[in-house]
Amino acid sequence: MRAGRVHILVPLSARTPSTVQRMADGTAGRPSVTDAARYARQIRLAEVGLGGQARLAAASVLVVGAGGLGSPAVTYLAAAGVGTIGIVDDDIVEPSNLHRQPLHGTADVGRLKVESAAEAVAALNPDVRVISHAERFTAANASPLVTAYDVVVDGSDNLPTRYAVSAACSESGRPHVWAAALGFEAQMSVWWAGRGPCYACVFPTMPPPGSVPSCAEAGVMGALVGTVGSLQAMEALKILLGVGDPLIGRLLVHNTLAGTWDVITARADPQCASCGSGSPARGGMPRASVGAPGGVSPSLTMAEFVATASRRVIDVRPAPEQADLPGPASVTVELAALRSGEGLAPALLGDRDEVVVFVCRTGQRSAEAAALAHAAGWRHATSLEGGAVAWRRELDSSGRSS
Ligand SMILES: [Zn+2]
């Protein structure tokens, strides 16, 4: 990232096309005549101007994944004139990609996504240099990839890649424009170690394989990833231009069926294993409940839950569903209230040193509740794997054996 803001050279009112053209022609490294026409509508914005356009031309963005999120991200970054775009992806285009990945066409099925993406960018804006990395993003190649670019846009579709991107961004201090989508819901944020939380501050431990459904298993809407991937491009452009307030320390949760946009405040964890001191969590909690440094695990197995003596159980289901909860829930906070931020008040969640265990019927909604609470700084929030169904089964089986 380049520090400082390039000042607007001419007031908006005085910036006629001829002025733009004259300035552009007379200054090395500034947009050409062709560029002045291509970017006219954004150069007209005081926040961009000719200086901002030159800044974008000199900038570089790494997009991890040329899929559902990467398609709009790459498209809008290229259209806006970001000078260098790196694309990392080792996948080939499959028919099942096409409904949400319009960077690729039907004729591209079977080709490498990075090839198809580079062609699409060349057709849209030949001035953009695309660097294709036809490889999987892993911990092994993460550092050289990330440090070669100013901003990283994470459009990956799997947890190991997401954690590898996060670690490399934390280590290098690169802004990490992240999003994830499933079904009709998406989350996004700008993680930036040193300026706010990193991904691992909020999601400290990678969930076990198979515990989080993939888009292949659960499905996802194309227009939703289109929306959020475009927002990722916008956040990257804001950062490169040095304008506005990037989503640092804010977790955006968008449910497109409900038509809701919730913003949860996220705080850096001083003990984060990725960007903080990484020291173990303070004592006072049963060993079984202590997961990653800086907080409890994002979810508890039934055995860990049973072994956790000092816990506060919070049912996140709406009232009609609560009849099957076997134990006494000390409090009910519906997921909708957590999403809106209202349910994250200390009065509802209790003491921050107490283990807060969110429960729903099977563990899906409670996992989101725990993530929202983590994002809001409740480091001792967790979720019961298997939910009330598993809890009932456990009580039944322990009843029989005793
Ligand atoms: Zn962190």
Boltz pocket constraint, residues with backbone or C-beta under 6 A from the ligand:
constraints:
  - pocket:
      binder: B
      contacts: [[A, 197], [A, 198], [A, 199], [A, 200], [A, 201], [A, 202], [A, 268], [A, 269], [A, 272], [A, 273], [A, 274], [A, 275], [A, 276]]
      max_distance: 6.0
